[in-house]
Amino acid sequence: MAQKVNIAYYSTTKGVTQQQTDASMVYHGKVFRIPKPLFDEAVDVDFDKEIAELVQEIEEKGLEPLLDETTIERYETWDVESGDVWVMYRVPCAKS
């Protein structure tokens, strides 16, 4: 690889999180599962409601979401064994 790549890895299972670094911005992530019987392409997802609830949860934890300056990321992955869908939101926040 010709260029230098920095990878920040923080294991929450070992009690180390990004909030313990000197980064000016931290990410609040939330993962949830949509069981296969509830997942249907015909079902509309109310993203505004999901984001509003997530932002409220983040603010209750004392973090300030940076909604106007950055992008909230949503990732989905399909569990090939169960057919469930796992969804993760990653919200950039100002470090307090």
Secondary structure, 3 states (H helix, E strand, C coil): CCCCCCCCCCCHHHCCCHHHCCCCEEEEEEEEEECHHHCCCCCCCCHHHHHHHHHHHHHHCCCEECCCCCCCEEEEEECCCCCCEEEEEEEEEECC
